[in-house]
């Protein structure tokens, strides 16, 4: 079901989760997170057709675990993301152009640097890598790569609630792709058509996102 690359990634993720669970440093918080993503992901090129992102507004939800090291904070997470619907054009023998939903499981590791430490509101910048396991709807899943990699940058602010350990972190983020989320030179049957994806084109994930982290 999964490629060797994906299995290696999942094994590494499991080991990281075990490490974080046993480390339990004094300055650490677990939280929930979610928000909207506004996709500008590349078109997908294939023989005699292409797929464009028709619905470009998606969402993401997940868990985060933040380790505080003074002004520097390390924040790994685990997310589900709905990317959107890709619509193919010029596929023969179809009454309408088929659409396939793309989603993903994601593991970001954010490095968060506090710019100004204040009692209630502390602005910060962030950046870091993210590993993604893309998933496609139905037969379109056959052309998804095992693991895709991107980078995130962003700005945010930590809001401390008086008399409580709860922290709110609203953020504006931008993600840009490092590797393709489509297997190159892969053939698949979509509808009544056999389609080969162009190895010269490497579509990558790209998005702006609004996110709110709630740390306990």
C-alpha positions in Angstrom: 0.0 0.0 0.0 2.8 2.4 0.9 6.2 2.8 -0.8 9.5 2.1 1.0 10.1 5.8 1.2 6.7 6.3 2.9 7.3 3.4 5.4 10.7 4.9 6.3 9.1 8.3 6.9 6.3 6.8 9.1 8.9 4.9 11.1 10.9 8.0 11.7 7.8 9.9 12.7 6.9 7.2 15.2 10.4 7.3 16.7 10.1 11.1 17.0 6.8 10.9 18.7 8.2 8.3 21.2 11.2 10.6 21.9 9.0 13.7 22.5 6.7 11.7 24.8 9.6 10.5 27.0 11.6 13.8 27.0 8.9 15.8 28.8 11.0 19.0 29.4 9.7 21.5 31.9 8.8 24.1 29.2 6.6 22.1 26.9 3.0 22.4 25.8 0.7 20.3 23.8 -2.0 21.9 21.7 -4.6 21.7 18.9 -4.4 23.6 15.7 -6.5 24.5 12.7 -7.1 27.0 9.9 -7.7 27.7 6.3 -5.3 27.3 3.4 -5.5 29.3 0.2 -3.8 27.1 -2.4 -1.8 28.3 -5.4 -0.4 24.8 -6.2 1.0 24.1 -9.6 -1.1 22.7 -12.5 -0.5 19.0 -13.2 0.7 18.3 -16.8 0.0 15.0 -18.6 -0.4 13.6 -22.1 -3.1 15.5 -24.0 -4.5 17.1 -20.8 -3.8 19.1 -17.7 -5.3 19.4 -14.3 -5.9 22.7 -12.6 -6.9 23.4 -9.0 -10.5 24.3 -9.3 -11.4 24.8 -5.6 -8.4 26.5 -4.1 -9.7 27.1 -0.5 -9.0 24.2 1.9 -8.5 23.6 5.6 -6.1 21.9 8.0 -6.5 20.5 11.5 -4.0 18.8 13.8 -1.9 18.6 16.9 1.3 20.5 17.9 3.8 20.0 20.6 6.0 23.0 21.5 9.3 22.9 23.3 10.4 26.2 24.7 14.2 27.0 24.7 14.0 30.7 25.7 13.5 32.9 22.7 13.8 29.9 20.4 10.9 27.3 20.3 10.7 24.0 18.5 7.2 23.0 17.5 6.6 19.7 15.6 3.1 18.8 14.6 0.9 16.4 12.8 -1.9 17.6 10.5 -4.6 16.5 8.1 -5.0 19.0 5.1 -7.6 19.2 2.4 -5.8 20.7 -0.6 -8.7 21.0 -3.0 -10.2 19.6 -6.3 -8.1 19.2 -9.4 -10.1 19.2 -12.7 -8.8 17.6 -15.9 -9.5 19.0 -19.3 -9.8 17.4 -22.7 -10.2 13.8 -21.5 -12.0 11.8 -24.2 -15.3 10.0 -23.8 -16.4 12.0 -20.8 -19.6 14.0 -20.6 -17.8 16.4 -18.2 -14.3 16.9 -17.1 -13.5 14.7 -14.1 -12.5 16.2 -10.8 -10.4 14.5 -8.1 -9.9 15.7 -4.5 -6.3 15.9 -3.1 -5.6 15.8 0.6 -2.5 15.1 2.7 -1.0 14.0 6.0 1.6 16.5 7.1 4.4 16.7 9.7 5.9 20.2 10.0 8.7 21.2 12.3 8.5 24.9 13.0 11.3 26.9 14.6 9.7 29.9 16.3 11.8 32.9 17.3 10.3 35.5 19.7 10.9 39.1 18.5 9.6 40.9 21.6 8.8 39.1 24.9 5.8 40.8 26.6 3.5 39.7 29.4 0.4 39.3 27.2 1.3 39.5 23.5 4.7 38.4 22.1 5.2 38.7 18.3 7.4 36.1 16.5 8.6 34.8 13.2 8.8 31.1 12.2 10.2 28.8 9.6 11.0 25.2 9.0 10.6 22.1 6.9 7.5 19.9 6.4 7.1 16.4 5.2 3.8 15.5 3.4 2.1 12.3 2.4 -0.2 13.3 -0.4 -3.4 11.4 -1.1 -5.6 11.4 -4.2 -9.2 10.5 -4.7 -9.9 7.0 -6.2 -7.5 6.0 -9.0 -5.8 9.4 -8.9 -4.1 8.2 -5.7 -1.9 6.0 -7.8 0.1 8.9 -9.1 0.7 10.6 -5.8 4.4 10.5 -4.6 5.3 8.6 -1.4 6.5 11.7 0.4 6.7 15.4 -0.7 8.8 18.1 1.0 8.0 21.8 1.5 9.2 24.7 3.6 7.2 27.1 5.7 7.8 30.7 6.8 5.4 33.0 8.7 4.7 35.5 11.3 2.5 35.3 14.4 1.9 36.4 18.0 1.6 34.5 21.2 -1.3 35.7 23.4 -1.1 34.6 27.1 -4.3 34.4 29.0 -3.9 35.9 32.5 -3.9 33.4 35.3 -3.7 30.5 33.0 -1.2 28.4 31.1 -3.3 28.6 27.9 -1.6 30.3 24.9 -3.2 31.4 21.7 -1.0 31.7 18.6 -2.7 33.2 15.5 -0.4 32.9 12.4 0.0 33.9 8.8 2.0 31.3 6.9 3.4 30.7 3.4 4.4 27.2 2.2 6.6 26.6 -0.9 7.4 23.2 -2.4 10.8 21.6 -2.6 9.8 18.3 -4.3 6.9 17.2 -6.5 3.8 15.6 -5.1 3.3 13.6 -8.4 5.2 10.5 -9.4 7.0 11.3 -12.6 6.3 9.3 -15.8 3.5 7.4 -14.1 0.6 6.0 -16.2 -3.0 5.7 -14.8 -6.5 5.1 -16.1 -8.7 8.1 -15.4 -12.3 7.6 -16.6 -12.0 6.1 -20.1 -8.5 7.6 -20.8 -5.0 6.3 -20.2 -2.9 9.2 -19.0 0.9 9.5 -18.6 2.2 12.3 -16.4 5.0 14.5 -17.8 8.3 13.8 -16.1 9.5 17.3 -17.3 6.9 18.9 -15.1 7.2 18.7 -11.3 4.1 20.2 -9.6 4.7 21.3 -6.1 2.5 22.4 -3.2 2.2 26.1 -2.6 -0.2 27.9 -0.3 -0.9 30.8 2.1 -2.5 29.7 5.3 -4.2 31.3 8.4 -3.8 29.2 11.5 -4.7 29.3 15.1 -2.8 27.2 17.7 -4.3 26.6 21.1 -1.7 25.4 23.6 -2.6 24.1 27.0 
